[in-house]
């Protein structure tokens, strides 16, 4: 890693200028390079610094990238998802598909065959081609540093600021850890930074509108935006950011009275196409690929509706054929239409004493089972009364029916007794013998949005079963029964008829007298599948709530680096995700300083104090760059306070990127302002001295905390003097 | 019909008043000489009245009999000093007097103690009109209506001095309780179900008149705010009119509910802050201070009614900050003065609300000194400070924990449970294949139980009885805890806990003669040793038990054990000591007298209760604890309530709430707004946003459609009403609770004001910008029709909403068409 990076040269300049005058010649040349660096005028210096930063990035990121040779943290999920793409097995996840698809693609391209099960963290990768996936993810993660360099350069036109900002990202141990493994985060961060880069570069092309390069950056931004949204939904924040950025620049164009309105309209349209239409189309394309690739039945089927499942190879509904219409005497299974709803189920066991009437239990059960079968009967006739040649009678919307549990011959029954778990609802039981029950067995079938007298149809109709006497509706939710109910889901009769959990659909429908027809024509098209996957995803996301008593990470803990996250706790190679505290705490201090400076400047402006033009210009450029960065930070951080779902430490990292860039910009601004504030004889040395101090602190802290990312070996808790124990600065850090 | 006629009258009156105002202005110079004489007389009077100057409405006659007392409303707005009406309208004159005095000051060199009284006929009319609609048949229905269930119950508990826990602050409840107290309520009525008929002893009317009164004061406040923002008196009256004839407002302020009170305090505070703008050039004058202080009091009171009022407070502070920022731009004000202004405002707006807040809690806690139904949420120390309840159990127990003490250890914060053990072992293998120590389970159990008793023992003393002399346990001492019934010691060791494998398991030690040695020593770490001289006291001391061998703390992990652990909660030790779940306290306590195991068991199984005095806990520690619990205790949430609604539904009035349904007739009270107003309000909101964007776009292209004054007015409307709506509405999207339509009311009020302002803006546009007086007239006609339709809707809905004691079933069915979505719900109810 020993190369002549600009930092080294600076440090050297610093040393030589203060030490002696014997190497005057050398000193002069170094000073010249140094001034070139500060004034950011020379192309070669820019490229030199940029390449050096890239080289350092590559060196830190790819060092030890194959270690540890076992499954680390969430690799267990994302590796698994990758395998499923390779095997084309359908699954369910709360995130959009692009990130996982990319992981699958990386694996496929680098020779991974999708057979490794990724059961749990710590499983050894013996003989698995996992390295390709890791290297690809790491590469995307490594792009963050040059991206930051270019963004800050474009925003401030200051080479030192760009170097500072990118090195803050380069030397953060947390980012290093997070972007080294097969996770969604390197991909997400890559797309987020890419979007911002695109927006900034696009903005820089404003002197040549509608030039091919201009279009190029516009499309690039749109592509990156689509990538970040399709990796995780938090990518929406960057969309918002780019949107605001675009609105601001359009507003400026629009306010310039020399621009005719037609030109502004053209600008607007171009951006609408590039930044809205294109990402939306790409997003749909990713989903299309996702739904096309995953065509085999897997463990995610149960979350989806019956119609959706009928499209998956290997699912019991695949290529199934059954009557469309429901007739009296048919044997059916009923599925709760709620996402992840189970099948209406009964078994010979009774409700225990003290839990309502001691009648047969009714539950919902997620697996397919003989006990899920129900016979549809008229409310006043038994099926045995019918002759074989009687005309088939169809069940219509609003009909009164009874449902008989086929294996036990008991009818679906409800009465005014509290339900076992949800006490405000009525109990549902199986009642009667061989289909003979009482008047409490009668239910009215309602088709949601159906016309009067419409025939009830299999799969596609959502049904509501309203108890005729009590007026409540058959309902199931995700509350489990206690042990006596085999922890199946509770079924109740809900007095609130319009509850969304009251809806059911018929899944299997067996009736020999009606012609069977294939479900192919009812197969959902792409749009329906697309919409359904989204409802399922959103429900899944909002369902990720912390359980009672579970300790979750709180957003206030993140910026202060309060607590990290174990990545690998296997003895011999421990990895702990934790930010470099120097950088993180420094970011906070700088943020506070920025707020203070900003308020002070606003106050001065409001009071009408004016400065000379040059100072003002420099300050305004810095302030606007800082303003945008603070906005990006806030957009990526503050919304987490409003989220009810379970949160993790690594959710802070997108915000951290912006916070670090802000620090770079502000520190550069301060360093440039300082020489004019100190006495003359110090002025020339204060800049190099402080720069040197800054970089050496950064590098030293990286050296100190690097073991957290590169793996801590053979930690012995008794050995109190080991480095790792010395860097445990906070009690809440768990290593 | 009556109502419609009334409105027409009122409109005339508005008109007449307006013209009169003008005349008044013209007359002013003529009257000047007259008033001078009067003023000098008054001056003399005031010298006498110096002391009770502030009470305002006293004897001093109004200087110019307000001309707005037009003959047609002489009955309502009779402003002569000594009419009986004075009582009801007393807050108004007080406020007006301030205003009057200030205007006088602005005009001429004011006499030092000048006080002029001017009555605002419009305000009084609005108040009376709305008060009449609110109190008419106030005691009807004679049953518990919706949340009266809670608030009535709380009032009753205040009467009986019984402690209750509610996660909202107490001011509103106290006001109702005060009314109930004055009416002689003894609190004996049980509020058990919505719809239960009231006992004749319950002073329903007296309790309901409190919200009705505040709800009526709201109307003049709305009117004045509108006027204060530079809108016309018509617009102000229109806004108040809409608020009066909205069914939802009416229903919300007729019953024992908080919204009427909340909205009044909030808006009145805002009014004061807006009035402050008038006194920009007379800082630190009496009216300036009055506005600031009354505003702070009112907004503080608003927060004390409901925590949601904090948003109104923030809005007020925001408006003030904005005004201050403008003052910063004023170069005539020196930096020193700016600093002074900043300090004064900051001081008034922190000290006063906090004082009010704390004093309501002071009243709350000093009134409620008896143990009550929600005690369990509070810590032992808090419970012990209440009369009866836990105090009666622990009253005669010894204080200092010594060697040989029998104690129950309660998990102090969060979930209430006691350290527990029972004769069952950890399973040898868990489901995930991990092994356990197979020792006796230690859990946290949420009910009182004989198995919650532990005996404190010093490691070096064998006997379990209390020694002579006693060996008190100090902070830092090493102890063992022996389970009372099974005599096994509390033990922790390096075995992963059952449900939280990253923590150590805690068990009651069984000596299996295997490699597992006893590690049953614990160090006592008191959190508040200074209160007890370093000794461990029952109830009072909060303690952490640190396991000696591993330096980890005994902790309630929050997770439940599976069936083998009887679904009790898991106990572990944790490396992170400084957390809340590691805090315990001794609740019940007695000394072991007998060393015989049988005797001891008998002693434990026998429990005795002798009622005794409560223990004292300082107000501050009680307040601190109550606050903590109120803010962080997540109360159980009634999910899927039949009448629950989502914030988005509120915009279109998708669902109301059935407040009360008669058991034996079709009558019901249904909380639902006036659909015409409601939808117009939403429309106004959208059109404001749309117009704002259009204007902004035009201005950016240097097309200034509105004059600077009109544009500023338009912006001010948005700043106050638009942002007011936003801060009272959008936070609900983040709330993770069951919401009802009535949560929307504060936001709705701002929407109403915006609606009235937009109606005026429309007229201004037509008359001023388009210069089309005919169109403007037609527009006014349209507004008239619109108002008529509002009234007609009010009438039809009223029958459903209120005082329908037994209409014909057919009538109800007719209503269904009106009620759109609710129809099915209602008819369903009527059928049941």
Contacts between the chains, C-beta under 8 A, distances in Angstrom:
chain1	res1	chain2	res2	distance
A	251	B	700	6.8
A	254	B	697	7.6
A	254	B	700	5.8
A	254	B	701	7.1
A	255	B	700	4.6
A	255	B	701	7.4
A	257	B	701	6.7
A	257	B	702	6.1
A	261	B	701	7.8
A	471	B	828	6.6
A	471	B	831	7.4
A	471	B	832	6.5
A	483	B	563	5.7
A	494	B	640	7.8
A	495	B	642	7.0
A	496	B	640	6.4
A	496	B	641	7.9
A	496	B	642	4.4
A	497	B	828	7.2
A	498	B	824	7.9
A	499	B	640	5.9
A	501	B	640	7.9
A	548	B	558	6.8
A	549	B	415	7.5
A	549	B	557	7.0
A	549	B	558	2.3
A	549	B	559	5.6
A	549	B	560	7.9
A	549	B	569	7.7
A	550	B	558	6.8
A	550	B	559	7.5
A	551	B	558	7.4
A	603	B	328	6.6
A	606	B	325	6.8
A	606	B	328	4.7
A	606	B	329	4.9
A	607	B	328	6.4
A	607	B	329	7.3
A	607	B	331	7.1
A	607	B	335	7.9
A	608	B	329	7.6
A	608	B	331	6.2
A	642	B	734	4.6
A	644	B	736	5.2
A	731	B	576	7.0
A	731	B	578	7.4
A	732	B	576	6.7
A	734	B	575	7.8
